Amino acid sequence: MALLNAQRVTKRFGGLVAVDKTDFVIEPGMIASLIGPNGAGKTTFFNCITGFYRPEEGSINFNGHELIGLRPDVITTLGVARTFQNIRLFSNMTALENVMVGEHPRMKATLLGAILRDRATMNEEKRAVKRARELLDFVGLRGHDDELAKNLAYGDQRRLEIARALATDPKLLLLDEPTAGMNPQETGAMVGFIRRLRDELKVTILLIEHQMKVVMTISDRVSVLDFGVKIAEGSAASVQQDTRVREAYLGKEYGQ
């Protein structure tokens, strides 16, 4: 059974069709990649899944729930989390505080409880701190609890953003260019880390990625968008050999 089933999703901006009748299915436990040239509609498709954009047509079903029309925070509570191409951390908050923000949708404390500091609220906060530290440890940021996010190295900021997403307890994690700006060593470490997310935490992964070596190494299935249209889908090897994909990336003369 599909975890995510998107059918004929269409998103327009005025006269521009950014995503055009796109079908997409991802099964539980999969690492899937969404690739395509700049401006192909990849991040727009992510934004449709997570509720930042509302498609004009189509349906997006996640784990039995129709997502179109739901607020982003509701979609998060259903089990969809994401990171961004441009890192979006709370730069003047500590690493620990950033992860605890991600835990907020799962917490039950009320405003009154927070003011009165009753036992239930205090116990929940202790559990949240413990969980946040466990996630920082998991992503390789042990000992950075009290460090401001803006003072972390670039690669560590990427990992912190993933930790914050994991704090929402997702079933599906959308990663938007997780290796962007990384050197080869950092990239290799991130590939291994993404596999750990799937294998150890049982999180299904959908990523946008421009580094083809990463895509071909890690993906169970690859889908290709070009001008908002899905032009190819399949194994990494089959997509790599597809003429339409080579044309989209390199120009028609290279695809012949």
TORBA-478660 format. One line per 4 residues: their letters; for each residue x, y, z of N, C-alpha, C, CB. Coordinates in steps of 0.1 Angstrom, whole numbers. Glycine has a CB too. Layout:
<nodes>
A) X,Y,Z,X,Y,Z,X,Y,Z,X,Y,Z; ...
</nodes>
This chain:
<nodes>
MALL) 8,-12,0,0,0,0,9,12,0,-10,0,12; 5,22,-8,13,34,-9,12,43,3,8,43,-22; 23,48,7,23,58,18,18,72,13,37,59,25; 23,75,2,19,88,-5,14,85,-19,31,98,-5
NAQR) 3,90,-23,-3,87,-36,-8,101,-41,-14,76,-36; 0,107,-50,-4,120,-56,-9,117,-71,8,130,-56; -20,122,-74,-26,119,-87,-30,133,-94,-39,111,-86; -24,134,-106,-27,146,-115,-26,159,-108,-42,144,-121
VTKR) -16,161,-100,-14,173,-92,-10,184,-102,-3,171,-81; -17,195,-101,-14,207,-110,-14,219,-102,-25,208,-121; -3,227,-103,-2,240,-96,2,250,-106,9,239,-85; -6,261,-107,-3,272,-116,0,285,-108,-16,274,-125
FGGL) 8,293,-114,11,307,-110,8,316,-121,26,309,-105; -5,321,-121,-9,329,-133,-9,320,-145,1,341,-135; -2,324,-156,-2,316,-168,9,305,-168,1,325,-180; 17,304,-157,28,294,-156,23,282,-149,40,300,-149
VAVD) 24,271,-156,21,258,-150,33,252,-144,14,248,-160; 35,253,-131,47,248,-124,48,233,-122,49,255,-111; 36,227,-120,34,213,-119,22,209,-127,33,208,-104; 24,200,-136,14,197,-146,9,183,-146,19,201,-160
KTDF) -2,181,-140,-9,167,-139,1,156,-136,-15,164,-153; 8,158,-125,19,149,-120,13,138,-111,30,157,-113; 16,126,-115,13,114,-106,26,110,-99,7,102,-114; 25,107,-86,36,102,-79,32,93,-67,44,115,-73
VIEP) 39,82,-66,36,72,-56,48,68,-49,28,59,-62; 48,67,-35,60,63,-28,55,53,-17,67,75,-21; 62,42,-17,58,31,-7,66,33,6,61,17,-13; 61,27,17,68,28,30,82,21,29,60,21,41
GMIA) 91,28,35,105,22,36,114,26,24,104,8,37; 109,34,14,116,37,2,124,49,4,106,39,-9; 135,50,-3,143,62,-5,141,66,-20,158,61,-2; 133,76,-22,130,81,-36,136,94,-39,114,81,-38
SLIG) 140,97,-51,145,109,-55,137,116,-66,160,108,-60; 136,129,-64,129,137,-74,140,147,-81,117,145,-68; 142,145,-93,153,153,-100,147,160,-112,164,144,-104; 155,169,-117,152,177,-129,160,190,-129,137,180,-129
PNGA) 160,196,-141,167,209,-142,162,220,-133,167,214,-157; 169,230,-131,164,242,-123,151,247,-129,175,253,-122; 141,249,-120,128,254,-125,119,244,-130,131,264,-136; 122,231,-127,114,220,-133,101,218,-125,122,207,-133
GKTT) 101,224,-113,89,222,-104,90,213,-92,78,217,-113; 102,210,-89,105,200,-78,101,206,-65,120,196,-78; 106,218,-61,103,223,-48,88,227,-48,112,236,-45; 82,232,-59,68,234,-59,60,222,-56,64,240,-73
FFNC) 64,211,-61,57,198,-58,58,195,-43,63,186,-66; 70,197,-37,72,196,-23,62,205,-15,87,199,-19; 61,217,-20,53,227,-13,38,223,-14,55,241,-19; 34,216,-24,21,211,-26,18,200,-16,18,206,-40
ITGF) 28,191,-14,26,180,-4,25,185,10,38,170,-5; 33,195,13,34,200,27,24,211,30,48,205,30; 16,215,21,5,225,24,9,239,22,0,223,37; 21,242,18,25,256,16,18,262,3,41,257,14
YRPE) 16,253,-7,8,257,-18,-4,248,-19,17,256,-31; -15,253,-25,-27,245,-27,-28,243,-42,-40,251,-21; -27,230,-47,-29,228,-61,-43,231,-66,-26,213,-64; -44,235,-79,-57,238,-85,-64,225,-89,-55,247,-97
EGSI) -56,215,-91,-62,202,-95,-55,190,-89,-62,200,-111; -62,179,-88,-55,166,-84,-58,163,-69,-41,167,-86; -52,153,-65,-53,148,-51,-40,143,-46,-64,137,-50; -38,145,-33,-25,140,-26,-30,133,-14,-15,152,-23
NFNG) -29,120,-14,-33,111,-3,-21,106,5,-42,100,-8; -21,109,18,-10,104,26,-15,95,37,-2,116,32; -12,83,37,-15,74,48,-30,74,51,-7,77,60; -38,75,40,-53,75,41,-59,89,43,-56,67,53
HELI) -51,99,43,-56,113,45,-54,121,33,-49,120,57; -64,128,28,-63,138,17,-56,151,23,-77,141,11; -45,154,17,-37,166,22,-41,179,16,-23,163,19; -47,179,4,-50,192,-2,-61,199,6,-54,190,-17
GLRP) -58,211,9,-67,219,17,-64,220,32,-81,214,16; -54,211,37,-50,211,51,-39,221,53,-46,197,55; -38,227,65,-27,236,69,-14,228,70,-31,244,82; -3,235,68,10,228,70,12,222,84,21,238,68
DVIT) 7,228,95,9,223,108,0,210,110,5,233,118; -11,209,103,-19,197,104,-13,186,96,-34,200,98; -7,189,85,0,179,77,12,174,85,5,185,63; 19,182,92,30,178,101,25,168,111,36,190,108
TLGV) 14,171,118,9,161,128,5,148,122,-3,168,135; 2,148,109,-2,135,103,10,127,100,-9,138,90; 22,133,100,35,125,98,43,129,86,31,111,97; 42,141,81,50,146,70,59,157,75,42,151,58
ARTF) 72,156,74,82,166,78,91,170,66,90,162,90; 97,181,67,106,185,55,118,194,60,98,193,45; 128,194,52,138,204,53,138,213,41,153,198,55; 146,224,40,145,233,30,159,234,22,141,247,35
QNIR) 158,239,10,170,241,2,179,251,8,166,245,-13; 173,262,12,180,272,20,177,270,35,176,287,16; 187,266,43,185,262,57,177,273,64,199,260,64; 166,268,71,158,277,78,157,273,93,143,277,72
LFSN) 168,277,100,168,274,114,165,287,122,182,269,119; 162,286,135,161,298,143,175,301,148,151,295,156; 181,310,141,196,312,142,200,317,156,200,322,132; 192,324,163,196,329,176,191,320,187,191,343,178
MTAL) 186,308,184,182,298,194,193,287,194,168,293,191; 194,280,205,204,270,206,200,258,198,206,266,221; 209,249,196,206,236,189,195,229,196,218,227,187; 196,228,209,185,221,217,172,227,215,189,220,231
ENVM) 171,240,216,159,248,214,153,246,201,161,262,217; 161,245,190,156,243,177,149,230,176,167,244,167; 155,219,181,149,206,181,136,206,189,159,195,186; 136,212,200,124,213,208,112,220,201,127,219,222
VGEH) 115,229,193,105,235,185,98,225,176,110,247,176; 106,216,170,100,205,162,91,195,170,111,197,156; 94,194,183,86,186,192,72,192,195,93,182,205; 71,204,193,59,212,198,45,205,193,59,226,193
PRMK) 44,201,180,31,195,176,27,183,183,32,192,161; 37,176,190,34,164,197,32,166,212,45,153,194; 33,178,216,32,181,231,18,185,234,42,192,235; 14,181,247,0,183,251,-2,194,261,-5,170,257
ATLL) 9,201,265,8,211,276,0,223,271,22,216,279; -8,228,280,-17,240,277,-10,253,281,-31,239,283; -15,264,276,-10,277,280,-11,278,295,-17,288,273; -22,274,301,-23,275,316,-13,267,323,-38,271,320
GAIL) -11,255,318,-1,246,324,13,252,323,-1,232,317; 16,259,312,29,265,310,31,276,320,31,270,296; 20,283,323,21,295,333,22,289,347,8,304,331; 14,279,350,14,274,364,25,265,367,1,267,367
RDRA) 32,259,356,43,250,358,38,238,366,55,257,364; 27,232,363,22,220,370,30,208,367,7,218,367; 28,197,375,37,186,374,36,179,360,33,175,384; 25,178,354,23,172,341,31,180,330,9,171,337
TMNE) 31,193,331,38,201,322,53,200,324,34,216,323; 57,200,336,71,199,339,77,185,334,74,201,354; 69,175,337,74,161,332,74,160,317,64,151,338; 65,166,310,65,166,296,77,174,291,52,172,290
EKRA) 80,185,297,92,193,292,105,185,294,92,206,300; 105,178,306,117,169,308,119,159,297,117,163,322; 107,153,293,108,142,283,112,149,270,94,135,282; 107,161,267,110,168,255,125,171,254,102,180,253
VKRA) 131,175,265,145,178,265,153,166,263,149,185,278; 149,155,269,156,142,268,156,137,253,150,131,277; 144,138,247,142,134,233,151,143,224,128,134,229; 151,156,226,158,165,218,173,162,219,156,179,222
RELL) 178,158,230,192,155,232,195,141,225,196,153,247; 186,132,225,188,119,218,189,122,203,176,110,221; 180,131,198,181,134,183,194,141,180,169,142,179; 198,150,188,211,157,185,222,147,185,214,168,196
DFVG) 222,137,194,232,126,194,231,118,181,230,117,206; 219,115,177,217,106,165,222,113,153,202,103,164; 220,126,152,225,133,139,240,137,140,216,145,137; 246,134,151,261,137,152,264,150,159,267,136,139
LRGH) 254,156,167,257,169,173,257,168,188,246,178,168; 262,157,193,263,156,208,273,166,213,269,141,211; 269,173,224,278,183,229,275,197,224,292,180,227; 266,198,214,263,211,208,250,217,213,263,210,193
DDEL) 244,211,224,231,215,229,229,230,230,228,208,242; 239,236,237,238,250,240,244,260,230,244,253,254; 248,255,219,255,263,209,244,269,200,265,255,200; 245,282,197,236,289,189,236,283,175,238,304,188
AKNL) 225,282,168,224,275,155,233,283,145,210,275,150; 233,296,146,241,304,136,256,302,138,238,319,138; 260,296,149,275,294,151,279,280,147,278,296,166; 270,272,143,274,258,139,279,259,124,261,249,139
AYGD) 288,249,121,293,247,108,282,244,98,304,236,107; 284,247,86,273,245,76,267,231,76,278,249,62; 276,221,75,271,208,75,264,204,88,283,198,74; 268,210,99,261,207,112,247,214,112,269,212,124
QRRL) 246,226,105,233,232,104,223,223,96,234,246,98; 228,217,86,220,208,78,215,196,87,228,202,66; 224,191,95,220,180,104,210,185,115,233,174,110; 212,197,119,203,202,129,189,204,124,208,216,135
EIAR) 188,208,111,175,210,105,168,196,103,177,217,91; 176,186,100,170,173,100,166,168,113,180,163,93; 174,171,124,170,167,137,157,174,141,181,171,147; 155,186,138,143,193,141,131,187,134,144,208,137
ALAT) 133,183,121,122,176,114,119,163,120,126,174,99; 129,155,124,127,142,131,120,144,144,140,135,133; 121,155,150,114,157,163,99,157,161,119,170,169; 94,159,149,79,159,147,74,144,146,76,166,135
DPKL) 84,135,146,80,120,145,74,117,132,71,116,157; 81,120,121,75,118,108,75,103,103,82,126,98; 65,100,94,65,88,87,72,90,73,51,82,85; 71,103,68,77,106,55,85,119,57,66,109,44
LLLD) 98,119,53,106,130,54,111,135,41,119,127,63; 108,148,38,111,154,25,124,162,27,100,163,20; 134,159,20,147,165,21,150,173,8,159,155,23; 151,186,9,153,195,-3,168,198,-4,144,208,-2
EPTA) 174,191,-13,189,193,-16,197,192,-3,191,206,-23; 197,180,3,204,179,16,219,180,15,200,166,22; 225,178,3,239,178,2,244,191,-5,245,167,-6; 235,201,-7,239,213,-13,250,221,-5,226,223,-15
GMNP) 260,225,-12,271,232,-6,281,224,2,265,242,4; 280,211,1,289,202,9,300,197,0,281,190,14; 312,195,7,323,189,-1,321,174,-2,337,193,7; 329,167,-10,327,153,-12,327,145,0,338,148,-21
QETG) 335,148,10,336,140,23,322,142,30,347,145,31; 318,155,31,305,157,38,293,151,31,303,173,39; 294,151,17,284,145,9,283,130,12,286,147,-6; 294,123,12,294,109,15,289,106,28,309,104,14
AMVG) 292,114,38,287,112,52,272,114,52,293,122,62; 267,124,45,252,126,44,245,115,38,249,139,37; 251,109,27,244,97,21,243,86,31,253,93,8; 253,83,38,253,73,48,242,76,59,266,70,55
FIRR) 242,89,63,232,93,73,218,91,68,235,107,77; 215,94,56,201,93,50,197,78,51,200,98,36; 207,69,47,204,55,48,200,51,63,216,47,43; 207,57,72,205,54,87,190,58,90,215,61,96
LRDE) 186,70,85,173,75,88,162,64,84,170,88,81; 164,59,72,155,49,67,156,35,75,157,46,52; 169,31,76,171,17,82,169,17,97,185,13,79; 173,27,105,172,27,119,159,33,125,184,33,125
LKVT) 155,44,118,143,51,123,130,47,115,145,66,123; 132,39,105,121,34,96,113,46,90,111,26,105; 120,57,86,114,68,80,115,67,65,121,81,85; 104,69,58,104,69,43,110,82,39,90,66,37
ILLI) 118,82,28,126,94,24,122,98,10,141,92,26; 119,111,8,118,116,-6,127,128,-6,103,120,-9; 137,128,-16,146,139,-16,147,145,-30,160,135,-12; 149,158,-30,153,166,-42,168,167,-42,147,180,-43
EHQM) 175,163,-52,190,163,-52,195,166,-66,195,150,-47; 205,175,-67,212,178,-80,224,170,-82,215,193,-80; 230,164,-72,242,157,-74,238,143,-78,251,156,-61; 241,140,-91,237,127,-97,243,115,-90,239,127,-112
KVVM) 256,117,-86,262,106,-79,255,102,-66,277,109,-75; 249,112,-59,241,109,-47,229,102,-51,238,122,-40; 222,107,-61,209,101,-66,211,86,-70,203,109,-78; 221,84,-78,223,70,-83,228,61,-72,234,71,-94
TISD) 234,66,-62,239,57,-51,228,53,-41,250,65,-43; 219,62,-39,210,61,-27,196,57,-31,210,73,-19; 191,59,-43,177,59,-46,172,45,-50,175,68,-58; 160,42,-44,153,30,-48,145,33,-61,144,25,-37
RVSV) 141,45,-62,134,49,-74,136,64,-77,118,47,-73; 137,68,-89,140,81,-93,129,86,-102,154,82,-100; 123,98,-100,113,104,-108,119,117,-114,100,107,-101; 117,120,-126,123,132,-133,112,142,-137,131,128,-145
LDFG) 113,154,-133,104,165,-138,111,174,-147,99,173,-126; 104,179,-157,109,189,-167,98,198,-170,116,182,-179; 99,211,-167,88,220,-169,75,216,-163,86,223,-184; 76,210,-151,64,206,-144,58,192,-148,54,216,-145
VKIA) 64,186,-158,58,173,-163,68,162,-159,56,174,-178; 62,151,-154,71,139,-151,74,132,-165,64,129,-142; 87,132,-168,91,127,-181,97,113,-180,101,136,-188; 101,109,-168,107,95,-166,106,91,-152,121,95,-171
EGSA) 105,78,-150,105,73,-136,110,58,-137,91,74,-130; 117,54,-126,122,40,-126,135,39,-117,125,35,-140; 142,29,-119,155,27,-112,165,38,-116,160,13,-115; 175,40,-108,185,50,-111,191,47,-124,195,50,-100
ASVQ) 194,34,-127,201,30,-139,193,33,-151,206,15,-139; 180,29,-151,171,31,-162,169,46,-165,158,24,-160; 167,54,-155,165,68,-157,178,75,-163,161,75,-144; 189,70,-158,202,76,-163,203,74,-178,214,70,-156
QDTR) 198,63,-183,199,60,-198,188,66,-206,200,45,-199; 178,72,-200,166,77,-207,170,89,-216,155,80,-197; 166,88,-228,169,99,-238,163,112,-234,165,95,-252; 151,112,-229,144,124,-225,151,131,-213,129,121,-222
VREA) 156,123,-204,163,128,-193,176,135,-197,166,117,-182; 184,129,-206,196,135,-211,193,147,-219,204,125,-220; 182,148,-226,179,160,-233,175,171,-223,167,157,-242; 168,168,-213,164,178,-203,176,184,-196,154,172,-193
YLGK) 186,176,-193,197,181,-186,208,187,-195,204,170,-178; 210,181,-207,221,185,-215,218,191,-229,230,173,-218; 205,191,-232,201,196,-245,198,185,-255,212,205,-251; 190,188,-265,185,177,-274,196,170,-281,175,183,-283
EYGQ) 207,178,-285,217,172,-293,225,161,-285,227,182,-298; 225,162,-272,232,152,-264,223,140,-261,236,158,-250; 210,141,-263,201,130,-260,199,121,-272,188,136,-257; 205,125,-284,204,116,-296,214,105,-296,205,125,-308
</nodes>
